[in-house]
């Protein structure tokens, strides 16, 4: 009985090894067309329908291997780059610093993912004179849009607006701004206030 027990244990171990190696290599060999961090989808719903993209936070660059890594949630995605790789909103690939959100378009070359275009989230700075203090906004909201003469826009994703928003605000999510601009006031002199979930 001892010999049979050992034989079955050996078969089970071999079966597990075959499944692990065969299954693991099958999973690893085929990269999905779209690898997008859920955080990115909060503002960029259109990323879902894009093919051959990686969206997440730039993590590191290897000069020798000519590759960059992008953190997509808990996963690190490795992409090669070459002289044809273009970059937007940054002077060069060498100047990329962690963490900065990136959208990388890639093509498959053999087993490698090769970046064709890297789009870096641009730095966004609002001029001091265009900022409004919380207390000042609270006073306007207390009076209401008609009396105080303002339009307050919540530029966060629609689901965030539904979870809770500043009273009197209308929802115009940033990615849909172009399609929903008709909701903005026609009067160009009216005070227009936007708020979002923050920026880098």
Backbone as a chain_set.jsonl record, in Angstrom:
{"seq": "XXXXXXXXXXXXXXXXXXXXXXXXXXXXXXXXXXXXXXXXXXXXXXXXXXXXXXXXXXXXXXXXXXXXXXXXXXXXXXXXXXXXXXXXXXXXXXXXXXXXXXXXXXXXXXXXXXXXXXXXXXXXXXXXXXXXXXXXXXXXXXXXXXXXXXXXXXXXXXXXXXXXXXXXXXXXXXXXXXXXXXXXXXXXXXXXXXXXXXXX", "coords": {"N": [[0.817, -1.203, 0.0], [2.009, 1.184, 0.65], [3.718, 1.654, -1.533], [1.877, 2.067, -3.637], [0.594, 4.349, -2.714], [2.695, 6.213, -2.823], [3.117, 6.16, -5.581], [0.706, 7.252, -6.559], [0.848, 9.773, -5.426], [3.06, 10.746, -6.781], [2.037, 10.782, -9.431], [0.009, 12.675, -9.079], [1.524, 14.934, -8.447], [2.973, 15.252, -10.838], [0.849, 15.696, -12.616], [-0.108, 18.125, -11.616], [2.15, 19.731, -12.064], [2.343, 19.636, -14.896], [-0.112, 20.852, -15.553], [0.289, 23.356, -14.373], [2.6, 24.388, -15.71], [1.853, 24.196, -18.445], [-0.667, 25.507, -18.435], [0.091, 27.915, -17.253], [1.953, 28.971, -19.096], [0.308, 29.322, -21.287], [-1.422, 31.276, -20.42], [0.358, 33.355, -19.91], [1.477, 33.877, -22.409], [-0.305, 35.158, -24.1], [-1.038, 38.405, -24.251], [-3.493, 40.64, -22.996], [-5.464, 42.843, -25.115], [-6.079, 45.338, -24.064], [-4.969, 46.995, -21.25], [-5.884, 48.506, -18.548], [-5.75, 50.614, -15.785], [-8.104, 50.726, -13.19], [-8.488, 53.149, -11.897], [-7.862, 55.02, -13.849], [-10.049, 54.871, -15.522], [-11.989, 56.33, -14.285], [-11.95, 58.922, -15.155], [-11.459, 58.62, -17.841], [-13.324, 57.087, -19.663], [-13.368, 56.252, -22.267], [-11.087, 54.779, -22.682], [-11.651, 52.118, -22.332], [-12.628, 51.088, -24.734], [-10.486, 51.219, -26.408], [-7.91, 49.658, -28.325], [-4.945, 47.706, -27.871], [-3.591, 49.176, -25.749], [-1.976, 50.45, -22.795], [-2.693, 51.64, -19.662], [-1.829, 53.461, -16.872], [0.3, 54.058, -14.05], [3.468, 55.436, -14.705], [6.347, 53.568, -13.977], [9.106, 52.665, -14.057], [12.262, 52.916, -15.905], [14.418, 51.221, -18.112], [17.513, 51.774, -19.278], [19.439, 50.21, -20.586], [17.969, 47.944, -21.462], [16.172, 49.226, -23.001], [13.445, 49.75, -22.221], [10.291, 50.359, -20.626], [8.399, 50.337, -17.583], [5.041, 49.995, -16.551], [2.762, 50.619, -14.014], [-0.117, 48.939, -13.459], [-2.634, 48.967, -11.548], [-2.034, 46.424, -9.304], [-0.312, 45.159, -10.881], [2.634, 44.951, -12.918], [3.499, 46.135, -16.039], [5.562, 45.462, -18.728], [7.111, 47.244, -21.314], [8.756, 47.591, -24.42], [10.75, 50.142, -26.04], [11.594, 52.136, -28.928], [13.511, 53.91, -31.484], [11.435, 54.922, -32.963], [9.377, 55.379, -31.237], [7.078, 57.671, -30.002], [6.547, 60.523, -27.856], [4.315, 62.347, -25.785], [3.596, 65.401, -24.11], [5.829, 65.398, -22.489], [9.358, 66.031, -22.352], [11.127, 63.952, -23.146], [11.544, 60.334, -23.151], [13.476, 59.713, -21.321], [13.157, 61.649, -19.391], [10.975, 60.957, -17.903], [9.336, 60.585, -14.786], [8.582, 58.848, -11.829], [5.662, 58.974, -9.66], [3.742, 59.133, -12.575], [0.798, 59.486, -14.426], [0.27, 57.559, -17.38], [-0.613, 56.897, -20.794], [-0.121, 54.313, -22.894], [0.309, 53.453, -26.183], [0.662, 50.506, -28.013], [2.407, 48.022, -30.052], [2.45, 44.571, -30.981], [5.366, 42.719, -31.17], [6.609, 39.855, -31.953], [7.075, 38.241, -28.938], [7.14, 40.554, -27.532], [5.871, 43.678, -26.236], [5.755, 46.626, -27.849], [6.171, 49.995, -27.402], [4.466, 52.457, -29.19], [3.512, 55.011, -28.97], [3.628, 57.285, -26.306], [1.626, 58.814, -24.032], [1.725, 61.296, -21.76], [0.245, 62.318, -18.718], [-0.599, 65.667, -18.633], [0.917, 68.345, -16.717], [-1.055, 70.232, -14.547], [-1.996, 73.409, -13.79], [-3.745, 75.784, -12.056], [-4.208, 79.212, -12.465], [-3.624, 81.47, -9.781], [-5.431, 83.626, -9.489], [-7.696, 82.578, -10.563], [-8.753, 80.831, -8.796], [-11.06, 79.822, -6.201], [-11.955, 80.389, -2.849], [-13.009, 78.071, -0.307], [-14.781, 79.069, 1.637], [-15.811, 81.311, 0.366], [-17.155, 80.128, -1.773], [-19.064, 78.695, -0.337], [-20.655, 80.776, 0.637], [-21.774, 81.748, -1.756], [-23.252, 79.475, -2.581], [-25.088, 79.357, -0.514], [-26.666, 81.533, -1.132], [-27.667, 80.833, -3.597], [-27.846, 79.937, -7.151], [-29.331, 81.731, -8.835], [-29.644, 84.199, -7.437], [-26.963, 84.77, -6.668], [-25.701, 84.616, -9.06], [-24.16, 82.536, -10.466], [-22.767, 79.525, -11.974], [-22.316, 76.277, -11.024], [-20.19, 73.63, -11.587], [-19.821, 70.184, -11.442], [-17.189, 68.314, -12.199], [-16.455, 65.728, -11.929], [-16.55, 62.065, -12.377], [-19.784, 60.766, -13.357], [-20.859, 58.894, -11.517], [-19.669, 59.575, -9.123], [-20.827, 62.036, -8.661], [-23.454, 61.248, -8.219], [-23.128, 59.898, -5.842], [-22.727, 61.926, -4.072], [-22.717, 65.487, -3.893], [-21.819, 69.01, -4.153], [-24.336, 71.204, -3.085], [-26.518, 72.66, -5.51], [-24.863, 72.186, -7.682], [-24.227, 71.186, -11.073], [-23.925, 68.235, -13.082], [-21.242, 67.635, -15.136], [-19.246, 65.564, -16.377], [-15.709, 65.517, -16.825], [-14.585, 64.026, -19.149], [-16.806, 64.101, -20.792], [-17.275, 66.672, -21.404], [-17.195, 68.078, -23.869], [-19.409, 67.037, -25.24], [-21.464, 67.777, -23.573], [-21.512, 70.509, -23.389], [-23.597, 72.195, -23.915], [-24.986, 72.49, -21.6], [-23.767, 74.433, -20.2], [-23.787, 77.915, -19.187], [-25.165, 80.408, -21.401], [-24.561, 83.05, -21.18], [-21.622, 84.753, -21.216], [-20.5, 86.298, -19.269], [-21.271, 85.349, -16.871], [-20.485, 83.939, -13.69], [-18.518, 81.125, -13.621], [-17.947, 78.105, -12.126], [-15.85, 75.396, -11.533], [-15.405, 72.143, -10.141], [-13.485, 69.29, -9.069], [-12.168, 65.967, -8.458], [-9.634, 66.506, -7.664], [-6.213, 67.145, -8.737], [-3.05, 66.357, -10.332]], "CA": [[0.0, 0.0, 0.0], [2.913, 2.329, 0.679], [4.207, 1.915, -2.889], [0.762, 2.651, -4.401], [0.389, 5.721, -2.209], [3.772, 7.031, -3.4], [2.89, 6.248, -7.021], [-0.391, 8.212, -6.79], [1.362, 11.104, -5.058], [3.928, 11.146, -7.889], [1.148, 11.131, -10.541], [-0.677, 13.939, -8.747], [2.518, 16.009, -8.563], [3.233, 15.437, -12.265], [-0.344, 16.317, -13.219], [-0.124, 19.526, -11.182], [3.247, 20.41, -12.76], [1.948, 19.785, -16.309], [-1.178, 21.862, -15.608], [0.844, 24.665, -14.032], [3.483, 24.853, -16.79], [1.076, 24.362, -19.68], [-1.676, 26.559, -18.221], [0.754, 29.183, -16.985], [2.539, 29.532, -20.306], [-0.79, 29.732, -22.168], [-1.941, 32.546, -19.902], [1.378, 34.388, -20.036], [1.86, 34.141, -23.794], [-1.254, 36.049, -24.788], [-1.336, 39.617, -23.486], [-4.764, 41.239, -23.416], [-5.31, 44.032, -25.963], [-6.227, 46.548, -23.27], [-4.634, 46.867, -19.833], [-6.177, 49.838, -18.036], [-5.954, 50.732, -14.349], [-9.478, 51.178, -12.909], [-8.424, 54.563, -11.522], [-7.846, 55.814, -15.086], [-11.391, 54.854, -16.119], [-12.858, 57.304, -13.606], [-12.0, 60.12, -16.008], [-11.262, 58.284, -19.248], [-14.143, 55.912, -19.982], [-13.084, 55.847, -23.642], [-9.956, 53.844, -22.704], [-12.21, 50.759, -22.378], [-12.835, 50.65, -26.123], [-9.23, 51.312, -27.167], [-7.156, 48.421, -28.493], [-3.485, 47.786, -27.732], [-3.152, 50.266, -24.874], [-1.702, 50.225, -21.379], [-2.903, 52.895, -18.937], [-1.532, 53.339, -15.444], [1.353, 54.973, -13.6], [4.84, 55.128, -15.098], [7.021, 53.002, -12.808], [10.556, 52.733, -14.199], [12.825, 52.806, -17.255], [15.723, 50.576, -18.202], [18.243, 52.334, -20.419], [20.092, 49.109, -21.304], [16.967, 47.091, -22.127], [15.271, 50.11, -23.757], [12.086, 49.373, -21.84], [9.654, 51.061, -19.508], [7.376, 49.537, -16.916], [3.863, 50.768, -16.161], [2.02, 49.947, -12.95], [-1.557, 48.9, -13.726], [-3.115, 48.373, -10.307], [-0.941, 45.726, -8.617], [0.459, 44.488, -11.929], [3.63, 45.744, -13.64], [3.527, 45.771, -17.463], [6.83, 45.846, -19.343], [7.018, 47.586, -22.733], [9.987, 48.048, -25.062], [10.6, 51.341, -26.868], [12.674, 52.261, -29.908], [13.678, 55.274, -32.027], [10.166, 55.367, -33.548], [8.41, 55.653, -30.167], [6.869, 59.105, -29.779], [6.077, 60.865, -26.508], [3.561, 63.605, -25.74], [3.517, 66.082, -22.809], [7.1, 65.255, -21.76], [10.435, 66.303, -23.302], [11.672, 62.699, -23.656], [11.313, 59.158, -22.298], [14.473, 59.802, -20.247], [12.715, 62.611, -18.373], [9.818, 60.449, -17.163], [9.597, 60.338, -13.373], [7.499, 58.147, -11.133], [4.613, 58.36, -10.474], [2.982, 60.027, -13.44], [-0.091, 58.656, -15.254], [0.585, 57.484, -18.807], [-1.369, 56.03, -21.7], [0.864, 53.826, -23.861], [-0.167, 52.684, -27.333], [1.731, 49.569, -28.338], [2.2, 46.981, -31.068], [3.095, 43.329, -30.581], [6.448, 42.271, -32.042], [6.955, 38.576, -31.328], [6.528, 38.191, -27.58], [7.303, 41.864, -26.892], [4.961, 44.801, -26.456], [6.618, 47.755, -28.194], [5.446, 51.267, -27.325], [4.508, 53.295, -30.392], [3.261, 56.384, -28.524], [3.419, 57.418, -24.863], [0.967, 60.077, -23.71], [1.892, 61.577, -20.334], [-0.756, 63.265, -18.214], [0.077, 66.969, -18.507], [0.818, 69.042, -15.435], [-2.176, 71.155, -14.612], [-1.897, 74.431, -12.751], [-4.755, 76.84, -12.195], [-3.699, 80.503, -11.983], [-4.128, 81.852, -8.45], [-6.587, 84.532, -9.589], [-8.875, 81.829, -11.017], [-9.178, 79.925, -7.73], [-12.039, 80.37, -5.265], [-11.834, 79.807, -1.511], [-14.165, 77.27, 0.117], [-15.731, 79.932, 2.353], [-16.462, 82.164, -0.641], [-18.094, 79.261, -2.486], [-20.165, 78.392, 0.596], [-21.54, 81.966, 0.666], [-22.514, 81.757, -3.022], [-24.196, 78.364, -2.553], [-26.146, 79.731, 0.434], [-27.565, 82.478, -1.824], [-28.274, 80.151, -4.74], [-27.33, 80.378, -8.457], [-30.058, 82.875, -9.417], [-29.32, 85.425, -6.71], [-25.523, 85.022, -6.658], [-25.259, 84.697, -10.46], [-23.078, 81.603, -10.789], [-23.072, 78.144, -12.37], [-21.344, 75.399, -10.386], [-20.086, 72.396, -12.371], [-19.108, 69.039, -10.873], [-16.522, 67.698, -13.357], [-16.067, 64.35, -11.596], [-17.392, 61.066, -13.052], [-21.196, 60.807, -12.97], [-21.135, 58.06, -10.342], [-19.25, 60.355, -7.94], [-21.86, 63.062, -8.487], [-24.617, 60.574, -7.633], [-22.8, 59.542, -4.454], [-22.816, 63.149, -3.274], [-22.129, 66.654, -4.562], [-22.098, 70.307, -3.537], [-25.671, 71.669, -3.491], [-26.692, 73.54, -6.685], [-23.944, 71.816, -8.762], [-24.714, 70.35, -12.174], [-22.916, 67.238, -13.431], [-20.668, 67.577, -16.488], [-17.957, 64.878, -16.225], [-14.67, 66.063, -17.696], [-14.467, 63.404, -20.476], [-17.994, 64.372, -21.602], [-17.418, 68.129, -21.453], [-17.471, 68.521, -25.236], [-20.771, 66.635, -25.604], [-22.46, 68.381, -22.669], [-21.262, 71.956, -23.232], [-24.869, 72.924, -24.011], [-25.472, 72.692, -20.233], [-23.101, 75.622, -19.663], [-24.578, 79.131, -19.44], [-24.911, 81.151, -22.656], [-23.998, 84.34, -20.778], [-20.184, 84.615, -21.01], [-20.102, 87.071, -18.096], [-21.72, 84.646, -15.663], [-19.42, 83.274, -12.954], [-18.524, 79.691, -13.879], [-17.058, 77.46, -11.149], [-15.685, 73.956, -11.71], [-14.643, 71.406, -9.13], [-13.261, 67.891, -9.435], [-11.644, 65.169, -7.356], [-8.239, 66.85, -7.452], [-5.339, 66.98, -9.895], [-1.619, 66.208, -10.002]], "C": [[0.865, 1.273, 0.0], [3.411, 2.698, -0.702], [3.131, 2.572, -3.742], [0.517, 4.099, -4.0], [1.433, 6.659, -2.802], [3.567, 7.241, -4.896], [1.818, 7.285, -7.329], [0.043, 9.638, -6.456], [2.243, 11.652, -6.18], [3.104, 11.571, -9.103], [0.464, 12.479, -10.309], [0.278, 15.116, -8.911], [2.829, 16.312, -10.02], [2.073, 16.127, -12.969], [-0.408, 17.798, -12.877], [0.937, 20.326, -11.938], [2.907, 20.659, -14.226], [0.888, 20.871, -16.448], [-0.61, 23.256, -15.382], [1.692, 25.223, -15.171], [2.691, 25.129, -18.054], [0.081, 25.508, -19.55], [-1.032, 27.907, -18.038], [1.323, 29.805, -18.239], [1.462, 29.998, -21.266], [-1.33, 31.081, -21.728], [-0.933, 33.662, -20.161], [1.683, 34.782, -21.477], [0.95, 35.136, -24.478], [-1.58, 37.245, -23.903], [-2.672, 40.17, -23.935], [-4.521, 42.502, -24.236], [-5.296, 45.32, -25.146], [-5.919, 46.255, -21.81], [-4.759, 48.249, -19.219], [-6.451, 49.778, -16.54], [-7.351, 51.316, -14.117], [-9.523, 52.659, -12.569], [-8.497, 55.466, -12.754], [-9.247, 55.934, -15.689], [-12.35, 55.835, -15.458], [-13.01, 58.565, -14.438], [-11.951, 59.802, -17.503], [-12.006, 57.002, -19.609], [-13.834, 55.375, -21.372], [-11.906, 54.871, -23.731], [-10.435, 52.4, -22.84], [-12.27, 50.223, -23.802], [-11.565, 50.711, -26.973], [-8.532, 49.957, -27.213], [-5.661, 48.698, -28.345], [-3.02, 49.012, -26.947], [-2.88, 49.739, -23.468], [-1.873, 51.578, -20.711], [-2.69, 52.655, -17.454], [-0.485, 54.36, -15.069], [2.718, 54.511, -14.095], [5.592, 54.683, -13.852], [8.547, 53.094, -12.909], [10.962, 52.63, -15.664], [14.17, 52.115, -17.17], [16.402, 51.075, -19.471], [18.86, 51.216, -21.26], [19.088, 48.281, -22.096], [16.048, 47.887, -23.04], [13.82, 49.706, -23.508], [11.592, 50.274, -20.723], [8.676, 50.09, -18.852], [6.281, 50.477, -16.433], [3.101, 49.964, -15.11], [0.529, 50.08, -13.239], [-2.195, 48.182, -12.535], [-1.949, 47.74, -9.578], [0.015, 45.061, -9.606], [1.448, 45.458, -12.576], [3.683, 45.228, -15.078], [4.809, 46.33, -18.072], [6.629, 46.097, -20.837], [8.382, 48.038, -23.228], [9.696, 49.394, -25.744], [11.778, 51.397, -27.837], [12.711, 53.688, -30.448], [12.394, 55.816, -32.639], [9.09, 55.68, -32.501], [8.303, 57.158, -29.958], [6.343, 59.328, -28.36], [5.414, 62.233, -26.526], [3.493, 64.094, -24.297], [4.73, 65.822, -21.901], [8.216, 65.446, -22.772], [11.038, 65.041, -23.925], [11.33, 61.56, -22.695], [12.27, 59.201, -21.109], [14.012, 60.692, -19.097], [11.5, 62.128, -17.564], [10.202, 60.149, -15.724], [8.355, 59.737, -12.736], [6.962, 59.008, -9.999], [3.938, 59.418, -11.331], [2.085, 59.138, -14.306], [0.303, 58.728, -16.723], [-0.416, 56.587, -19.53], [-0.374, 55.62, -22.778], [0.165, 53.014, -24.947], [0.984, 51.764, -27.728], [1.367, 48.676, -29.514], [2.925, 45.734, -30.574], [4.147, 42.959, -31.621], [6.994, 40.988, -31.407], [6.277, 38.485, -29.974], [6.585, 39.537, -26.867], [6.139, 42.801, -27.196], [5.858, 46.01, -26.681], [5.784, 49.034, -28.227], [5.593, 52.037, -28.629], [4.328, 54.764, -30.022], [2.985, 56.377, -27.025], [2.819, 58.793, -24.614], [1.023, 60.258, -22.193], [0.822, 62.568, -19.898], [-0.07, 64.609, -18.0], [-0.072, 67.546, -17.103], [-0.258, 70.104, -15.582], [-2.076, 72.147, -13.469], [-2.907, 75.536, -13.038], [-4.145, 78.136, -11.677], [-4.4, 80.905, -10.678], [-5.391, 82.701, -8.529], [-7.853, 83.815, -10.046], [-9.366, 80.816, -9.978], [-10.167, 80.609, -6.809], [-11.886, 79.649, -3.925], [-13.129, 79.073, -1.153], [-15.229, 78.135, 0.784], [-16.511, 80.816, 1.382], [-17.503, 81.364, -1.425], [-19.303, 78.95, -1.613], [-21.16, 79.552, 0.665], [-22.393, 82.027, -0.603], [-23.605, 80.685, -3.02], [-25.374, 78.685, -1.63], [-27.156, 80.687, -0.216], [-28.317, 81.805, -2.98], [-27.795, 80.734, -6.062], [-28.017, 81.612, -9.02], [-29.64, 84.179, -8.766], [-27.835, 85.771, -6.811], [-24.928, 85.062, -8.073], [-24.084, 83.811, -10.82], [-23.637, 80.286, -11.326], [-21.952, 77.284, -11.808], [-21.35, 74.049, -11.107], [-19.237, 71.357, -11.634], [-18.512, 68.263, -12.051], [-16.051, 66.268, -13.08], [-16.924, 63.358, -12.386], [-18.813, 61.09, -12.493], [-21.518, 60.027, -11.716], [-20.743, 58.778, -9.054], [-20.28, 61.435, -7.625], [-23.075, 62.453, -7.792], [-24.386, 60.204, -6.176], [-22.907, 60.748, -3.53], [-22.129, 64.297, -3.985], [-22.482, 67.928, -3.8], [-23.477, 70.757, -4.005], [-25.586, 72.713, -4.605], [-25.772, 73.172, -7.852], [-24.657, 70.995, -9.833], [-23.581, 69.394, -12.559], [-22.521, 67.334, -14.905], [-19.298, 66.912, -16.336], [-16.943, 65.358, -17.256], [-14.583, 65.385, -19.065], [-15.657, 63.704, -21.395], [-18.247, 65.867, -21.789], [-17.821, 68.623, -22.839], [-18.919, 68.226, -25.625], [-21.841, 67.344, -24.779], [-22.276, 69.887, -22.495], [-22.534, 72.794, -23.339], [-25.465, 73.205, -22.623], [-24.845, 73.925, -19.582], [-23.909, 76.87, -20.0], [-24.188, 79.825, -20.739], [-24.232, 82.489, -22.361], [-22.522, 84.175, -20.416], [-19.691, 85.37, -19.776], [-20.515, 86.412, -16.779], [-20.53, 83.93, -15.019], [-19.568, 81.761, -13.121], [-17.497, 79.031, -12.963], [-17.042, 75.959, -11.397], [-15.017, 73.36, -10.481], [-14.554, 69.949, -9.552], [-12.705, 67.148, -8.232], [-10.175, 65.455, -7.055], [-7.423, 66.609, -8.7], [-3.905, 66.859, -9.43], [-0.877, 67.462, -10.385]], "O": [[0.491, 2.295, -0.576], [3.525, 3.877, -1.036], [3.41, 3.514, -4.483], [0.267, 4.959, -4.844], [1.107, 7.766, -3.233], [3.801, 8.329, -5.423], [1.978, 8.1, -8.237], [-0.352, 10.589, -7.129], [2.197, 12.84, -6.5], [3.408, 12.579, -9.741], [0.356, 13.306, -11.214], [-0.096, 16.162, -9.442], [2.938, 17.476, -10.408], [2.267, 17.014, -13.799], [-0.721, 18.628, -13.73], [0.682, 21.441, -12.395], [3.145, 21.748, -14.747], [0.967, 21.71, -17.345], [-0.959, 24.209, -16.08], [1.535, 26.381, -15.558], [2.843, 26.186, -18.666], [-0.013, 26.369, -20.425], [-1.5, 28.915, -18.567], [1.206, 31.013, -18.448], [1.667, 30.97, -21.993], [-1.658, 31.928, -22.558], [-1.298, 34.763, -20.573], [2.106, 35.909, -21.733], [1.392, 35.883, -25.35], [-2.312, 37.116, -22.922], [-2.966, 40.175, -25.131], [-3.493, 43.159, -24.075], [-4.596, 46.273, -25.486], [-6.531, 45.375, -21.203], [-3.855, 49.075, -19.349], [-7.279, 48.991, -16.081], [-7.736, 52.286, -14.77], [-10.483, 53.349, -12.911], [-9.107, 56.535, -12.718], [-9.593, 56.954, -16.285], [-13.408, 56.138, -16.011], [-14.063, 59.202, -14.432], [-12.355, 60.619, -18.331], [-11.391, 55.959, -19.833], [-14.014, 54.186, -21.635], [-11.741, 54.203, -24.752], [-9.728, 51.555, -23.39], [-11.997, 49.047, -24.045], [-11.574, 50.297, -28.133], [-8.565, 49.203, -26.241], [-5.184, 49.789, -28.656], [-2.177, 49.781, -27.407], [-3.455, 48.747, -23.02], [-1.268, 52.561, -21.138], [-3.293, 51.761, -16.86], [-0.388, 55.414, -15.697], [3.087, 53.348, -13.931], [5.503, 55.318, -12.801], [9.208, 53.542, -11.973], [10.155, 52.312, -16.537], [14.966, 52.387, -16.271], [15.934, 50.834, -20.583], [18.815, 51.26, -22.49], [19.323, 47.955, -23.26], [15.239, 47.312, -23.768], [13.076, 49.371, -24.429], [12.374, 50.868, -19.981], [8.191, 49.149, -19.482], [6.543, 51.588, -15.972], [2.832, 48.777, -15.296], [-0.017, 51.183, -13.262], [-2.285, 46.954, -12.511], [-0.974, 48.422, -9.259], [1.023, 44.474, -9.212], [1.143, 46.636, -12.761], [3.886, 44.036, -15.31], [5.103, 47.519, -17.948], [6.05, 45.269, -21.54], [9.084, 48.78, -22.541], [8.54, 49.735, -25.993], [12.822, 50.788, -27.601], [12.024, 54.57, -29.932], [12.259, 57.026, -32.822], [8.019, 56.185, -32.839], [9.31, 57.839, -29.76], [5.767, 58.427, -27.751], [5.881, 63.157, -27.19], [3.35, 63.295, -23.372], [4.653, 66.009, -20.687], [8.059, 65.07, -23.934], [11.419, 65.051, -25.096], [10.884, 61.793, -21.571], [11.914, 58.772, -20.012], [14.434, 60.503, -17.956], [11.054, 62.815, -16.645], [11.241, 59.546, -15.457], [7.226, 60.089, -13.077], [7.75, 59.738, -9.399], [3.602, 60.494, -10.836], [2.554, 58.144, -14.861], [0.624, 59.795, -17.247], [-0.982, 55.657, -18.955], [0.157, 56.469, -23.494], [-0.49, 52.011, -24.661], [2.139, 52.188, -27.774], [0.209, 48.579, -29.919], [3.903, 45.833, -29.832], [3.85, 42.893, -32.813], [7.752, 41.041, -30.439], [5.059, 38.631, -29.866], [6.132, 39.657, -25.728], [5.513, 42.73, -28.253], [6.635, 46.38, -25.802], [4.817, 49.14, -28.981], [6.705, 52.245, -29.115], [4.9, 55.651, -30.656], [2.203, 55.563, -26.533], [3.424, 59.813, -24.944], [0.444, 59.475, -21.44], [0.525, 63.531, -20.605], [0.922, 64.693, -17.276], [-1.046, 67.277, -16.4], [-0.356, 70.781, -16.605], [-2.072, 71.755, -12.302], [-2.917, 76.134, -14.114], [-3.618, 78.166, -10.565], [-5.602, 80.702, -10.508], [-6.313, 82.524, -7.734], [-8.952, 84.359, -9.938], [-10.282, 80.039, -10.246], [-10.13, 81.829, -6.646], [-11.707, 78.431, -3.887], [-14.205, 79.418, -1.64], [-16.423, 77.967, 0.538], [-17.709, 81.041, 1.551], [-18.595, 81.858, -1.707], [-20.436, 78.942, -2.094], [-22.369, 79.332, 0.743], [-23.586, 82.321, -0.539], [-24.743, 80.95, -3.409], [-26.516, 78.332, -1.925], [-28.345, 80.658, 0.103], [-29.452, 82.164, -3.292], [-27.38, 81.892, -6.111], [-27.359, 82.459, -9.624], [-29.32, 85.15, -9.451], [-27.483, 86.933, -7.017], [-23.79, 85.49, -8.259], [-23.112, 84.279, -11.414], [-24.816, 79.976, -11.156], [-20.777, 77.529, -12.08], [-22.393, 73.406, -11.223], [-18.095, 71.618, -11.256], [-19.243, 67.629, -12.812], [-15.341, 65.671, -13.889], [-17.916, 63.753, -13.0], [-19.027, 61.393, -11.319], [-22.363, 60.447, -10.927], [-21.394, 58.618, -8.021], [-20.566, 61.712, -6.46], [-23.655, 63.06, -6.891], [-25.318, 60.195, -5.371], [-23.152, 60.596, -2.333], [-21.083, 64.113, -4.608], [-23.338, 67.92, -2.915], [-23.766, 70.701, -5.2], [-24.68, 73.546, -4.621], [-25.878, 73.778, -8.918], [-25.565, 70.217, -9.541], [-22.407, 69.718, -12.379], [-23.345, 67.143, -15.8], [-18.293, 67.606, -16.182], [-17.283, 65.578, -18.419], [-14.513, 66.089, -20.073], [-15.55, 63.583, -22.615], [-19.304, 66.272, -22.274], [-18.689, 69.487, -22.966], [-19.579, 69.05, -26.258], [-22.979, 67.497, -25.222], [-22.82, 70.476, -21.561], [-22.563, 73.949, -22.916], [-26.344, 74.056, -22.484], [-25.319, 74.405, -18.552], [-24.639, 76.885, -20.991], [-23.019, 79.827, -21.126], [-23.445, 82.997, -23.161], [-22.201, 83.529, -19.419], [-18.589, 85.114, -19.291], [-20.142, 86.877, -15.701], [-19.675, 83.382, -15.715], [-20.611, 81.19, -12.802], [-16.312, 79.361, -13.016], [-18.095, 75.324, -11.463], [-14.166, 73.993, -9.857], [-15.405, 69.435, -10.278], [-12.767, 67.648, -7.109], [-9.544, 64.733, -6.283], [-7.884, 65.942, -9.626], [-3.571, 67.205, -8.297], [0.336, 67.545, -10.193]]}, "num_chains": 1, "name": "protein.A"}
